[in-house]
Amino acid sequence: MSDYTEMSNHRAVILAAGRGTRLKKVTGDLPKPLLPLHGRPLIDYVLSNLRAADFGQFLLVVGYRHELFYARYAGDKSIHYALQDPVNGTGSAARLAEPFAGREPFLLIFGDILASPDDLRAVWTRLIDDPRAEAVLGVKHVEDPYQGAAVYEEEGVVTRIIEKPPVGTSTTHWNSAGVYAFRPGIFTELAKIQPSPRGEYELTAAIFGLLEQGKRVLLQPLYGEWRDVGRPEDVDAAAALTSSSSRE
């Protein structure tokens, strides 16, 4: 929808195609990133945090009820779109960002993740400051990363990732936080991935590909407030986290 070659600002990709079935009782027929918090959709806060972290061009990868996003941000020339159809995984969604990113590095965040501008900037800077790095994974320290992806590392370099490890089996406290910085080499790996056992193309599989190729993948801890708004019990915490932003 836009001439990406004219962009000069840092670029961020927001994956916002899913319906969010676990939140259906809260969101009704809305896509999860449009969950209302203090009268504004969740994705407004995601965008605000990215802008505060010095990102200026955004790609929303949309799918379910995509017309609602078009209406919400009509006239905003900093926001561009890619339509994921069918909605079949984070890997196929991320692959749609290739025309937007071109040969430039980019930040990628899930549309239901609230992370502080300082942490978003830190993930980005970690990539830019290390020209050998192909990717950076934002991680949060948790007691047990069984609900997400356990990230193992040696001296800040990622060695392996285990998705949804059984409770009590992880020997790492790092949990993937849904915030990434990539160089365009990720698209080569995204083109190779195959469907997972649940029939989806997973972003993690492309990161596995980078590791198998011996590429340098770094870890960046997130130290600020963070929230994955994936379940009904997360909504109150997200509302509290966004209360000050709603008054700006």
VOBA-630733 format. One record per residue: residue number from 1; residue in one letter; y negated, x, z negated of N, C-alpha, C, O, CB in turn. Coordinates in steps of 0.02 Angstrom, whole numbers, plus 50000, padded with zeros to 5 digits. Glycine has a CB too. Example, Ala and Ser with C-alpha at 12.3 -4.5 7.8 and 13.67 -1.06 7.14 Angstrom:
% residues 2
<1 A <50284 50660 49610> <50225 50615 49610> <50165 50660 49610> <50166 50712 49577> <50224 50565 49548>> <2 S <50112 50642 49646> <50053 50684 49643> <49998 50645 49606> <49943 50670 49598> <50030 50704 49714>> 
This chain:
% residues 248
<1 M <50060 50040 50000> <50000 50000 50000> <49937 50042 50000> <49881 50017 50008> <50000 49954 49940>> <2 S <49945 50109 49990> <49886 50151 49984> <49898 50217 50019> <49955 50236 50033> <49869 50163 49910>> <3 D <49844 50253 50034> <49848 50319 50062> <49852 50369 50005> <49800 50389 49978> <49787 50334 50109>> <4 Y <49913 50389 49986> <49922 50431 49928> <49893 50501 49939> <49879 50536 49891> <49995 50437 49912>> <5 T <49883 50521 50002> <49859 50589 50016> <49787 50599 49991> <49765 50656 49985> <49863 50603 50090>> <6 E <49751 50545 49978> <49682 50552 49955> <49676 50560 49880> <49621 50569 49854> <49642 50492 49978>> <7 M <49732 50555 49844> <49729 50557 49771> <49720 50628 49746> <49749 50675 49774> <49791 50526 49741>> <8 S <49681 50637 49695> <49672 50703 49665> <49688 50702 49590> <49697 50755 49561> <49602 50727 49675>> <9 N <49693 50643 49560> <49707 50638 49488> <49781 50646 49474> <49823 50637 49518> <49681 50573 49461>> <10 H <49796 50662 49411> <49866 50665 49390> <49899 50597 49401> <49868 50545 49392> <49871 50687 49316>> <11 R <49963 50599 49419> <49998 50538 49439> <50051 50520 49388> <50087 50563 49362> <50029 50547 49508>> <12 A <50057 50457 49375> <50107 50432 49328> <50144 50373 49359> <50114 50330 49392> <50075 50411 49261>> <13 V <50209 50371 49349> <50252 50318 49374> <50276 50278 49315> <50301 50306 49265> <50313 50348 49416>> <14 I <50270 50212 49319> <50292 50168 49265> <50347 50123 49292> <50337 50086 49340> <50232 50125 49238>> <15 L <50406 50127 49262> <50462 50086 49283> <50457 50019 49248> <50465 50014 49187> <50530 50121 49267>> <16 A <50444 49966 49287> <50429 49900 49259> <50466 49845 49296> <50441 49789 49301> <50354 49887 49260>> <17 A <50525 49860 49323> <50559 49812 49366> <50606 49765 49328> <50622 49711 49353> <50598 49848 49418>> <18 G <50627 49784 49269> <50678 49746 49234> <50653 49682 49202> <50593 49674 49189> <50710 49788 49182>> <19 R <50700 49637 49189> <50683 49574 49158> <50680 49580 49082> <50639 49547 49049> <50734 49521 49177>> <20 G <50723 49623 49052> <50725 49630 48980> <50762 49573 48947> <50732 49534 48910> <50655 49634 48952>> <21 T <50826 49567 48962> <50865 49509 48939> <50869 49506 48862> <50874 49451 48834> <50935 49510 48968>> <22 R <50868 49564 48828> <50872 49563 48755> <50810 49534 48723> <50811 49514 48665> <50884 49633 48729>> <23 L <50755 49532 48761> <50692 49505 48735> <50677 49435 48761> <50622 49409 48752> <50634 49552 48752>> <24 K <50725 49404 48793> <50712 49341 48826> <50686 49288 48779> <50645 49246 48798> <50775 49315 48860>> <25 K <50709 49288 48716> <50686 49238 48668> <50612 49247 48652> <50578 49200 48632> <50727 49242 48604>> <26 V <50587 49308 48662> <50517 49323 48649> <50474 49317 48711> <50419 49289 48709> <50510 49393 48619>> <27 T <50499 49343 48767> <50459 49344 48828> <50467 49283 48871> <50425 49269 48914> <50478 49405 48868>> <28 G <50521 49244 48860> <50533 49187 48903> <50548 49210 48974> <50595 49249 48985> <50473 49139 48903>> <29 D <50509 49187 49022> <50521 49203 49092> <50480 49262 49116> <50476 49276 49176> <50507 49143 49136>> <30 L <50448 49298 49070> <50407 49355 49089> <50448 49419 49093> <50497 49426 49057> <50350 49364 49038>> <31 P <50430 49464 49137> <50459 49531 49134> <50440 49564 49068> <50387 49551 49041> <50435 49575 49195>> <32 K <50484 49606 49042> <50472 49637 48977> <50405 49673 48972> <50372 49667 48921> <50527 49685 48962>> <33 P <50383 49711 49024> <50318 49746 49017> <50258 49699 49011> <50203 49722 48995> <50308 49791 49075>> <34 L <50268 49634 49024> <50213 49587 49017> <50216 49549 48951> <50181 49499 48941> <50214 49537 49074>> <35 L <50259 49572 48905> <50261 49544 48838> <50191 49544 48808> <50159 49596 48805> <50310 49585 48793>> <36 P <50165 49486 48785> <50097 49484 48758> <50093 49513 48688> <50132 49496 48644> <50071 49413 48758>> <37 L <50044 49558 48678> <50029 49587 48613> <49954 49582 48603> <49915 49615 48639> <50055 49661 48607>> <38 H <49933 49543 48554> <49861 49533 48541> <49824 49508 48603> <49767 49528 48615> <49830 49599 48516>> <39 G <49857 49466 48642> <49824 49436 48700> <49824 49480 48762> <49796 49460 48813> <49755 49420 48683>> <40 R <49856 49538 48759> <49861 49582 48817> <49934 49599 48829> <49972 49603 48780> <49818 49647 48807>> <41 P <49955 49610 48891> <50024 49628 48903> <50039 49699 48880> <49995 49742 48880> <50041 49621 48978>> <42 L <50101 49710 48861> <50123 49776 48839> <50104 49831 48888> <50082 49885 48867> <50199 49776 48829>> <43 I <50111 49819 48952> <50097 49871 49001> <50023 49891 49002> <50007 49946 49024> <50118 49847 49070>> <44 D <49978 49847 48980> <49908 49866 48973> <49900 49925 48925> <49861 49971 48938> <49866 49806 48948>> <45 Y <49938 49924 48871> <49934 49978 48823> <49965 50042 48850> <49941 50097 48837> <49969 49958 48758>> <46 V <50019 50034 48889> <50049 50092 48921> <49998 50125 48967> <49990 50186 48966> <50113 50072 48961>> <47 L <49965 50085 49007> <49914 50111 49053> <49856 50142 49015> <49831 50195 49035> <49889 50056 49099>> <48 S <49834 50110 48961> <49778 50137 48922> <49795 50206 48894> <49753 50251 48894> <49759 50088 48866>> <49 N <49856 50213 48868> <49876 50277 48841> <49879 50331 48895> <49861 50388 48884> <49944 50271 48806>> <50 L <49903 50312 48954> <49905 50359 49009> <49835 50380 49032> <49823 50438 49045> <49944 50329 49069>> <51 R <49791 50332 49036> <49722 50349 49055> <49690 50396 49003> <49655 50443 49021> <49679 50285 49062>> <52 A <49703 50383 48940> <49676 50426 48887> <49706 50496 48889> <49677 50544 48864> <49689 50395 48819>> <53 A <49765 50502 48921> <49797 50568 48929> <49778 50601 48994> <49809 50650 49015> <49873 50560 48924>> <54 D <49727 50574 49028> <49698 50604 49089> <49738 50590 49152> <49733 50627 49201> <49692 50678 49080>> <55 F <49778 50538 49152> <49810 50515 49214> <49765 50463 49247> <49736 50421 49214> <49882 50486 49201>> <56 G <49761 50468 49314> <49714 50424 49348> <49742 50384 49405> <49709 50339 49430> <49659 50464 49374>> <57 Q <49804 50398 49427> <49836 50361 49480> <49905 50339 49456> <49942 50379 49427> <49841 50403 49545>> <58 F <49922 50276 49468> <49982 50247 49439> <50023 50211 49492> <49997 50176 49535> <49964 50200 49382>> <59 L <50088 50220 49487> <50135 50181 49528> <50175 50137 49481> <50211 50162 49437> <50181 50227 49570>> <60 L <50170 50071 49491> <50213 50025 49454> <50273 50009 49498> <50265 49981 49553> <50174 49960 49434>> <61 V <50332 50026 49475> <50393 50005 49510> <50412 49938 49480> <50434 49933 49423> <50452 50059 49501>> <62 V <50404 49886 49520> <50412 49818 49496> <50472 49785 49531> <50496 49809 49582> <50348 49777 49509>> <63 G <50495 49730 49501> <50552 49694 49529> <50548 49621 49510> <50520 49580 49546> <50618 49725 49506>> <64 Y <50576 49605 49452> <50576 49536 49428> <50505 49511 49417> <50464 49543 49384> <50615 49531 49363>> <65 R <50490 49453 49446> <50424 49421 49443> <50368 49470 49460> <50316 49473 49426> <50412 49392 49372>> <66 H <50378 49509 49513> <50331 49561 49532> <50262 49533 49548> <50212 49568 49541> <50357 49599 49593>> <67 E <50259 49470 49569> <50194 49441 49587> <50146 49437 49527> <50086 49436 49536> <50204 49372 49617>> <68 L <50175 49435 49467> <50133 49432 49407> <50095 49498 49397> <50038 49497 49374> <50175 49417 49346>> <69 F <50126 49553 49414> <50092 49618 49409> <50037 49622 49462> <49982 49647 49448> <50142 49676 49418>> <70 Y <50052 49599 49523> <50001 49601 49576> <49939 49561 49555> <49883 49582 49567> <50031 49573 49642>> <71 A <49951 49504 49524> <49895 49462 49504> <49856 49493 49446> <49795 49490 49444> <49919 49392 49484>> <72 R <49892 49523 49399> <49860 49552 49340> <49812 49608 49359> <49758 49614 49331> <49913 49579 49292>> <73 Y <49832 49650 49407> <49793 49710 49423> <49761 49707 49492> <49747 49759 49523> <49836 49772 49417>> <74 A <49752 49647 49517> <49720 49639 49583> <49652 49673 49583> <49611 49663 49537> <49713 49564 49601>> <75 G <49639 49713 49633> <49575 49747 49639> <49571 49814 49605> <49522 49850 49614> <49523 49704 49613>> <76 D <49621 49833 49566> <49621 49898 49533> <49650 49949 49582> <49711 49951 49593> <49662 49896 49466>> <77 K <49607 49991 49610> <49629 50038 49661> <49667 50097 49634> <49694 50137 49673> <49569 50062 49700>> <78 S <49670 50104 49569> <49709 50159 49540> <49783 50141 49532> <49824 50184 49517> <49680 50178 49472>> <79 I <49799 50077 49543> <49867 50054 49533> <49899 50037 49600> <49870 50000 49640> <49869 49992 49486>> <80 H <49959 50064 49611> <49997 50055 49672> <50065 50028 49653> <50084 50028 49595> <50002 50122 49713>> <81 Y <50102 50005 49703> <50164 49970 49688> <50221 49994 49733> <50211 50014 49790> <50155 49896 49696>> <82 A <50281 49991 49704> <50343 49997 49743> <50388 49941 49718> <50395 49931 49657> <50376 50069 49735>> <83 L <50419 49905 49763> <50462 49849 49745> <50534 49870 49745> <50561 49892 49796> <50451 49789 49794>> <84 Q <50567 49864 49688> <50638 49879 49682> <50678 49815 49692> <50673 49768 49652> <50655 49912 49612>> <85 D <50716 49813 49745> <50756 49754 49762> <50820 49776 49797> <50817 49798 49855> <50715 49704 49806>> <86 P <50877 49771 49764> <50889 49741 49698> <50868 49788 49641> <50860 49848 49651> <50962 49721 49690>> <87 V <50861 49759 49582> <50847 49798 49522> <50914 49825 49497> <50951 49790 49463> <50810 49755 49467>> <88 N <50928 49887 49514> <50995 49914 49502> <50994 49983 49470> <51035 50026 49487> <51034 49917 49567>> <89 G <50947 49993 49425> <50949 50054 49386> <50886 50095 49388> <50846 50090 49435> <51006 50095 49408>> <90 T <50878 50136 49337> <50818 50178 49331> <50817 50233 49384> <50763 50256 49404> <50814 50208 49262>> <91 G <50876 50255 49406> <50878 50307 49457> <50852 50283 49524> <50814 50318 49557> <50947 50333 49464>> <92 S <50874 50225 49545> <50850 50198 49609> <50776 50179 49604> <50739 50184 49653> <50892 50137 49631>> <93 A <50754 50159 49544> <50683 50144 49535> <50641 50208 49541> <50590 50208 49575> <50671 50111 49466>> <94 A <50663 50261 49509> <50626 50324 49512> <50624 50352 49583> <50574 50382 49602> <50658 50375 49465>> <95 R <50676 50341 49621> <50678 50367 49690> <50623 50336 49733> <50600 50367 49780> <50747 50353 49722>> <96 L <50602 50275 49716> <50549 50242 49754> <50481 50275 49745> <50434 50259 49781> <50545 50169 49733>> <97 A <50476 50321 49698> <50412 50355 49685> <50400 50413 49733> <50346 50443 49731> <50410 50380 49614>> <98 E <50447 50430 49775> <50438 50490 49817> <50377 50488 49862> <50341 50538 49865> <50500 50499 49860>> <99 P <50362 50432 49897> <50301 50431 49938> <50237 50439 49896> <50188 50469 49918> <50297 50367 49978>> <100 F <50238 50412 49836> <50181 50416 49791> <50171 50487 49765> <50115 50512 49764> <50190 50368 49731>> <101 A <50225 50519 49745> <50220 50586 49716> <50209 50639 49769> <50173 50688 49758> <50283 50603 49677>> <102 G <50240 50630 49827> <50234 50681 49879> <50263 50747 49854> <50319 50749 49829> <50161 50690 49900>> <103 R <50224 50800 49860> <50247 50866 49837> <50216 50886 49771> <50216 50944 49752> <50230 50918 49889>> <104 E <50189 50837 49736> <50155 50850 49672> <50200 50831 49613> <50242 50787 49619> <50089 50812 49669>> <105 P <50190 50865 49556> <50225 50843 49496> <50199 50775 49473> <50143 50755 49491> <50218 50895 49439>> <106 F <50238 50741 49433> <50217 50675 49408> <50249 50661 49341> <50301 50689 49324> <50235 50619 49459>> <107 L <50217 50618 49303> <50244 50593 49240> <50280 50528 49255> <50259 50490 49298> <50189 50583 49187>> <108 L <50335 50516 49219> <50370 50452 49226> <50382 50424 49156> <50403 50460 49111> <50438 50461 49264>> <109 I <50369 50360 49148> <50378 50326 49084> <50407 50257 49096> <50390 50224 49145> <50312 50322 49045>> <110 F <50451 50236 49051> <50477 50168 49055> <50422 50120 49033> <50381 50136 48990> <50541 50160 49011>> <111 G <50422 50061 49063> <50368 50013 49052> <50369 49979 48984> <50325 49939 48969> <50370 49962 49104>> <112 D <50420 49995 48942> <50422 49966 48875> <50415 50020 48822> <50434 50009 48764> <50488 49928 48865>> <113 I <50386 50078 48840> <50378 50133 48793> <50304 50141 48775> <50262 50147 48819> <50406 50198 48823>> <114 L <50291 50142 48711> <50224 50158 48686> <50225 50228 48657> <50261 50241 48609> <50200 50106 48633>> <115 A <50187 50273 48686> <50182 50342 48662> <50109 50362 48660> <50069 50337 48699> <50223 50391 48707>> <116 S <50092 50405 48614> <50022 50424 48605> <49996 50465 48664> <50035 50501 48696> <50013 50462 48540>> <117 P <49932 50461 48679> <49904 50503 48732> <49916 50577 48721> <49929 50614 48768> <49829 50491 48738>> <118 D <49913 50600 48658> <49925 50671 48644> <49996 50691 48664> <50006 50745 48692> <49913 50686 48571>> <119 D <50045 50648 48650> <50114 50663 48667> <50125 50660 48742> <50161 50702 48770> <50161 50615 48632>> <120 L <50095 50612 48776> <50100 50608 48848> <50071 50671 48880> <50100 50700 48927> <50064 50545 48876>> <121 R <50014 50693 48855> <49983 50754 48880> <50026 50815 48867> <50029 50860 48908> <49913 50763 48849>> <122 A <50059 50816 48809> <50102 50873 48792> <50162 50879 48838> <50180 50935 48858> <50125 50868 48720>> <123 V <50193 50823 48855> <50249 50825 48902> <50226 50852 48969> <50260 50894 48999> <50280 50754 48911>> <124 W <50169 50828 48993> <50142 50849 49057> <50125 50924 49056> <50143 50961 49101> <50080 50809 49074>> <125 T <50091 50946 49004> <50070 51015 48999> <50129 51063 48994> <50127 51118 49021> <50025 51025 48938>> <126 R <50182 51041 48961> <50243 51082 48956> <50270 51098 49025> <50293 51153 49038> <50297 51046 48913>> <127 L <50268 51050 49070> <50292 51062 49139> <50244 51107 49177> <50265 51156 49208> <50301 50995 49176>> <128 I <50181 51091 49174> <50131 51127 49214> <50126 51200 49191> <50114 51245 49232> <50062 51093 49208>> <129 D <50135 51212 49127> <50128 51280 49100> <50188 51325 49114> <50185 51385 49104> <50115 51277 49027>> <130 D <50243 51296 49137> <50303 51335 49151> <50323 51324 49225> <50357 51275 49240> <50363 51316 49103>> <131 P <50302 51367 49269> <50315 51357 49341> <50389 51358 49359> <50408 51337 49413> <50280 51409 49381>> <132 R <50432 51383 49313> <50504 51383 49327> <50537 51316 49310> <50593 51302 49332> <50538 51439 49288>> <133 A <50502 51275 49271> <50532 51213 49248> <50532 51160 49303> <50483 51152 49339> <50495 51186 49186>> <134 E <50588 51125 49309> <50593 51069 49357> <50581 51002 49323> <50562 50954 49357> <50662 51069 49389>> <135 A <50591 50999 49258> <50582 50936 49223> <50570 50949 49149> <50590 51001 49122> <50644 50890 49232>> <136 V <50538 50901 49117> <50528 50901 49044> <50548 50833 49017> <50528 50782 49044> <50454 50919 49024>> <137 L <50588 50832 48964> <50608 50770 48932> <50570 50764 48866> <50574 50808 48823> <50685 50768 48920>> <138 G <50534 50709 48857> <50505 50694 48793> <50560 50668 48747> <50601 50627 48767> <50448 50642 48799>> <139 V <50561 50693 48685> <50613 50673 48638> <50583 50656 48570> <50530 50682 48552> <50666 50729 48630>> <140 K <50617 50613 48533> <50598 50597 48464> <50654 50618 48417> <50713 50614 48434> <50583 50521 48457>> <141 H <50634 50641 48358> <50683 50660 48307> <50706 50596 48272> <50665 50559 48245> <50652 50712 48256>> <142 V <50771 50584 48272> <50800 50526 48239> <50860 50549 48197> <50885 50604 48205> <50822 50471 48291>> <143 E <50881 50506 48152> <50939 50523 48110> <51002 50528 48152> <51042 50574 48145> <50948 50472 48054>> <144 D <51011 50479 48197> <51070 50477 48240> <51050 50445 48307> <51029 50387 48307> <51130 50437 48205>> <145 P <51055 50481 48362> <51032 50455 48427> <51082 50409 48462> <51084 50407 48523> <51015 50512 48473>> <146 Y <51123 50373 48424> <51176 50332 48455> <51149 50275 48497> <51184 50251 48542> <51220 50305 48401>> <147 Q <51088 50253 48484> <51061 50197 48523> <51030 50218 48589> <51014 50176 48631> <51010 50160 48482>> <148 G <51020 50282 48599> <50988 50306 48660> <51028 50359 48695> <51086 50348 48714> <50919 50332 48645>> <149 A <50998 50417 48704> <51031 50473 48735> <51020 50535 48692> <50963 50554 48678> <51005 50485 48808>> <150 A <51074 50566 48671> <51070 50626 48630> <51056 50686 48675> <51091 50698 48723> <51136 50637 48590>> <151 V <51003 50723 48657> <50982 50780 48698> <50996 50845 48659> <50972 50854 48603> <50906 50774 48716>> <152 Y <51034 50888 48690> <51051 50953 48660> <51010 51007 48694> <50997 51004 48754> <51128 50967 48666>> <153 E <50991 51057 48655> <50948 51110 48682> <50962 51176 48647> <50990 51179 48593> <50874 51091 48675>> <154 E <50940 51229 48680> <50940 51296 48652> <50872 51327 48665> <50853 51339 48723> <50997 51340 48681>> <155 E <50835 51339 48612> <50768 51369 48617> <50722 51330 48664> <50685 51359 48704> <50773 51441 48640>> <156 G <50727 51263 48659> <50683 51220 48698> <50706 51205 48768> <50672 51169 48805> <50618 51250 48702>> <157 V <50764 51232 48789> <50791 51219 48855> <50850 51171 48848> <50896 51184 48809> <50814 51285 48890>> <158 V <50849 51116 48884> <50901 51065 48879> <50967 51093 48908> <50968 51122 48962> <50880 51000 48916>> <159 T <51021 51082 48871> <51087 51104 48893> <51132 51046 48913> <51173 51053 48958> <51120 51145 48839>> <160 R <51124 50989 48881> <51164 50931 48898> <51133 50868 48868> <51093 50872 48822> <51237 50938 48875>> <161 I <51153 50811 48896> <51130 50746 48873> <51190 50700 48869> <51231 50699 48915> <51075 50715 48921>> <162 I <51197 50664 48815> <51252 50617 48808> <51223 50547 48797> <51190 50534 48747> <51299 50637 48748>> <163 E <51236 50503 48845> <51211 50434 48841> <51252 50394 48791> <51314 50395 48792> <51212 50401 48910>> <164 K <51217 50357 48748> <51248 50311 48701> <51309 50343 48666> <51364 50316 48671> <51269 50247 48736>> <165 P <51299 50398 48632> <51356 50429 48596> <51379 50383 48539> <51338 50348 48510> <51337 50498 48569>> <166 P <51444 50384 48522> <51467 50343 48466> <51431 50362 48401> <51411 50420 48392> <51543 50351 48457>> <167 V <51423 50313 48358> <51388 50324 48294> <51419 50382 48256> <51480 50386 48249> <51389 50260 48251>> <168 G <51377 50427 48233> <51400 50481 48190> <51431 50541 48226> <51454 50588 48194> <51449 50455 48143>> <169 T <51431 50540 48292> <51464 50595 48329> <51415 50649 48352> <51436 50703 48372> <51501 50568 48388>> <170 S <51350 50636 48351> <51302 50683 48378> <51288 50739 48328> <51283 50728 48268> <51237 50647 48396>> <171 T <51280 50799 48355> <51260 50856 48314> <51188 50876 48330> <51165 50929 48309> <51307 50916 48325>> <172 T <51153 50833 48366> <51081 50842 48378> <51045 50782 48351> <51072 50727 48347> <51067 50851 48454>> <173 H <50982 50792 48332> <50939 50736 48310> <50889 50717 48363> <50847 50674 48351> <50902 50755 48245>> <174 W <50892 50746 48421> <50844 50731 48474> <50869 50672 48516> <50924 50671 48542> <50832 50792 48519>> <175 N <50826 50622 48521> <50840 50562 48560> <50791 50559 48619> <50731 50565 48609> <50835 50498 48517>> <176 S <50816 50548 48679> <50772 50541 48737> <50723 50484 48726> <50743 50429 48707> <50813 50530 48802>> <177 A <50659 50498 48739> <50606 50451 48720> <50578 50410 48778> <50529 50373 48769> <50549 50488 48688>> <178 G <50609 50415 48837> <50585 50375 48894> <50522 50399 48925> <50487 50362 48960> <50575 50305 48872>> <179 V <50505 50463 48914> <50446 50495 48944> <50469 50560 48976> <50500 50602 48943> <50389 50507 48890>> <180 Y <50452 50570 49039> <50475 50629 49076> <50419 50657 49119> <50373 50621 49139> <50537 50611 49120>> <181 A <50423 50721 49133> <50381 50751 49185> <50427 50786 49234> <50473 50821 49215> <50328 50802 49154>> <182 F <50415 50775 49298> <50459 50802 49351> <50419 50838 49404> <50362 50820 49419> <50500 50746 49381>> <183 R <50451 50888 49433> <50429 50913 49497> <50467 50875 49551> <50518 50844 49536> <50441 50991 49502>> <184 P <50444 50878 49614> <50474 50836 49666> <50547 50852 49681> <50580 50814 49716> <50435 50842 49728>> <185 G <50573 50908 49656> <50644 50923 49666> <50690 50870 49637> <50748 50866 49657> <50660 50988 49636>> <186 I <50665 50829 49591> <50706 50776 49562> <50729 50727 49616> <50782 50696 49609> <50668 50739 49508>> <187 F <50690 50720 49670> <50708 50671 49721> <50771 50692 49759> <50808 50650 49783> <50650 50661 49770>> <188 T <50783 50757 49764> <50844 50781 49795> <50905 50759 49755> <50955 50738 49783> <50844 50858 49801>> <189 E <50899 50763 49689> <50954 50742 49646> <50961 50666 49643> <51016 50640 49640> <50944 50769 49576>> <190 L <50904 50631 49645> <50908 50557 49645> <50944 50531 49707> <50977 50480 49704> <50837 50527 49642>> <191 A <50936 50567 49763> <50970 50545 49824> <51046 50554 49821> <51082 50525 49862> <50942 50584 49884>> <192 K <51070 50593 49774> <51142 50608 49770> <51179 50563 49722> <51241 50558 49726> <51152 50679 49749>> <193 I <51144 50529 49677> <51180 50495 49623> <51220 50435 49648> <51202 50403 49697> <51130 50472 49570>> <194 Q <51275 50423 49613> <51319 50367 49627> <51314 50315 49572> <51291 50331 49517> <51392 50392 49636>> <195 P <51335 50253 49586> <51331 50202 49533> <51372 50220 49472> <51426 50249 49477> <51354 50134 49560>> <196 S <51345 50203 49414> <51381 50213 49351> <51435 50161 49344> <51440 50115 49385> <51331 50211 49291>> <197 P <51478 50166 49292> <51529 50115 49282> <51502 50044 49277> <51537 49995 49290> <51569 50130 49220>> <198 R <51439 50037 49257> <51410 49970 49253> <51372 49950 49317> <51337 49900 49319> <51362 49965 49193>> <199 G <51381 49991 49369> <51354 49975 49435> <51281 49991 49445> <51250 49964 49492> <51364 49904 49447>> <200 E <51252 50034 49403> <51182 50051 49409> <51173 50125 49426> <51215 50167 49410> <51145 50034 49345>> <201 Y <51117 50139 49460> <51099 50208 49476> <51055 50233 49420> <50999 50209 49411> <51063 50213 49547>> <202 E <51079 50282 49382> <51046 50303 49320> <51003 50366 49331> <51024 50413 49364> <51098 50316 49266>> <203 L <50943 50364 49304> <50899 50423 49306> <50932 50483 49272> <50925 50539 49296> <50832 50407 49273>> <204 T <50968 50471 49218> <51000 50525 49183> <51048 50564 49228> <51057 50624 49220> <51037 50499 49121>> <205 A <51081 50529 49274> <51127 50562 49319> <51092 50614 49362> <51120 50667 49376> <51163 50511 49364>> <206 A <51030 50601 49382> <50992 50649 49421> <50973 50709 49378> <50971 50766 49402> <50928 50616 49451>> <207 I <50958 50697 49314> <50943 50753 49269> <51006 50795 49258> <51002 50856 49255> <50916 50727 49201>> <208 F <51064 50762 49252> <51127 50799 49250> <51133 50845 49311> <51154 50902 49306> <51188 50750 49248>> <209 G <51113 50818 49370> <51116 50857 49431> <51073 50919 49427> <51094 50973 49450> <51095 50814 49489>> <210 L <51014 50912 49399> <50971 50971 49390> <51005 51024 49347> <51005 51083 49363> <50903 50951 49359>> <211 L <51036 51001 49292> <51069 51047 49247> <51128 51081 49282> <51139 51141 49274> <51093 51011 49184>> <212 E <51167 51043 49320> <51224 51071 49356> <51203 51122 49408> <51240 51169 49423> <51264 51016 49389>> <213 Q <51142 51114 49435> <51116 51161 49484> <51085 51222 49451> <51059 51267 49485> <51065 51126 49529>> <214 G <51086 51224 49385> <51057 51280 49349> <50982 51277 49345> <50950 51328 49331> <51078 51343 49381>> <215 K <50953 51219 49357> <50880 51212 49354> <50857 51211 49281> <50894 51191 49236> <50857 51148 49392>> <216 R <50796 51231 49271> <50767 51235 49204> <50738 51167 49184> <50690 51144 49214> <50712 51291 49201>> <217 V <50768 51137 49134> <50745 51073 49107> <50726 51085 49034> <50766 51109 48994> <50802 51017 49113>> <218 L <50665 51067 49017> <50638 51081 48951> <50635 51019 48907> <50638 50963 48932> <50569 51112 48957>> <219 L <50629 51031 48843> <50623 50978 48794> <50554 50981 48762> <50529 51036 48747> <50679 50983 48740>> <220 Q <50523 50923 48752> <50458 50920 48719> <50460 50866 48665> <50462 50806 48681> <50401 50906 48770>> <221 P <50459 50886 48601> <50458 50836 48548> <50394 50794 48549> <50340 50819 48564> <50465 50870 48480>> <222 L <50400 50730 48534> <50343 50685 48527> <50330 50678 48452> <50374 50657 48414> <50356 50615 48562>> <223 Y <50270 50695 48431> <50255 50695 48359> <50214 50635 48337> <50209 50621 48277> <50218 50758 48342>> <224 G <50184 50600 48384> <50142 50543 48366> <50180 50478 48360> <50242 50477 48361> <50087 50535 48417>> <225 E <50143 50424 48354> <50174 50357 48351> <50210 50343 48417> <50184 50358 48471> <50121 50303 48336>> <226 W <50268 50313 48412> <50310 50299 48471> <50350 50236 48457> <50372 50224 48401> <50358 50359 48488>> <227 R <50358 50196 48510> <50398 50135 48502> <50431 50116 48567> <50398 50113 48619> <50354 50077 48476>> <228 D <50495 50105 48565> <50533 50077 48621> <50539 50002 48607> <50573 49981 48561> <50604 50111 48629>> <229 V <50505 49963 48648> <50504 49890 48637> <50562 49859 48677> <50551 49826 48727> <50435 49858 48657>> <230 G <50622 49870 48652> <50681 49848 48689> <50717 49788 48659> <50757 49755 48692> <50728 49903 48694>> <231 R <50703 49775 48595> <50738 49722 48559> <50689 49677 48522> <50634 49699 48507> <50790 49752 48511>> <232 P <50708 49616 48506> <50662 49571 48471> <50634 49601 48407> <50576 49590 48391> <50695 49507 48455>> <233 E <50674 49640 48371> <50651 49669 48308> <50598 49723 48319> <50566 49744 48271> <50709 49698 48270>> <234 D <50589 49746 48381> <50538 49797 48395> <50468 49767 48406> <50419 49803 48404> <50558 49837 48457>> <235 V <50465 49702 48416> <50402 49672 48437> <50349 49676 48382> <50291 49692 48397> <50413 49599 48457>> <236 D <50368 49662 48320> <50319 49665 48265> <50292 49736 48257> <50232 49746 48246> <50350 49641 48199>> <237 A <50336 49785 48263> <50315 49855 48256> <50268 49874 48313> <50219 49909 48303> <50376 49902 48255>> <238 A <50283 49849 48373> <50238 49863 48430> <50171 49830 48421> <50119 49858 48438> <50271 49840 48496>> <239 A <50171 49770 48394> <50108 49735 48381> <50065 49772 48331> <50004 49777 48339> <50122 49663 48356>> <240 A <50097 49800 48280> <50060 49839 48231> <50033 49903 48262> <49977 49924 48247> <50105 49856 48171>> <241 L <50072 49934 48305> <50052 49996 48336> <49993 49987 48384> <49952 50032 48393> <50111 50027 48372>> <242 T <49989 49928 48414> <49936 49915 48463> <49876 49877 48434> <49830 49860 48471> <49964 49876 48520>> <243 S <49877 49864 48370> <49824 49822 48341> <49755 49853 48349> <49706 49818 48363> <49838 49809 48266>> <244 S <49749 49919 48340> <49683 49950 48347> <49660 49951 48419> <49601 49942 48433> <49685 50021 48319>> <245 S <49708 49962 48466> <49690 49962 48537> <49665 49895 48560> <49622 49892 48605> <49749 49983 48579>> <246 S <49690 49842 48530> <49671 49775 48552> <49598 49760 48536> <49568 49714 48565> <49715 49724 48519>> <247 R <49569 49799 48490> <49500 49786 48471> <49450 49830 48509> <49389 49823 48500> <49492 49798 48397>> <248 E <49477 49875 48552> <49432 49920 48588> <49395 49884 48644> <49356 49915 48680> <49472 49978 48618>> 
